[in-house]
Amino acid sequence: MANMGRRANLQISQWFTQGGFFEGWEDLANCNGRFDLPWTPNHRPSFEEQQVMAEVCSDCPVIAKCARRGLSAVGGFYAGVWIPWQTMTPESADTRVIRIHNRRKLKGLAGNGA
C-alpha cells in the first residue's frame, strides 16, 4: 500500500519537491527541518500538539503562503492550523465543524491572496 501521508524523515522542502508542490518559499519556513513536529497526525492532535505548531508558525516569514497552500490541502498542519484529514467514510459533525472553522482561520492568515 502506498504511503499517502508525509514521511516524517523528510525535510519540508524535500516533501514538497517530491509532491510537485515546491515553490521555493518553503526553505524559509520556520518548520523546515523540524522532524520533531506533529506534521500530519492521523488522529485529532492534542491541545499541546496544536499549541506547538501554532507557536512555531506564529512568526514565520512565509505563513501567508503556507496558509494559501493549506486551503487546498486534504489534511495536516498548515500555518499552525490543523485541518482534519478527509476520508472516504462519512465524517462526523464535529470534524466537519473543525474543518470549516480552521479553514476560515487559514483564509484569515492567507490574506488577500486567498
Beta strands, then each sheet from edge to edge (+ up, - down):
strand 1: 76-78
strand 2: 81-83
sheet 1: 1+ 2-
end
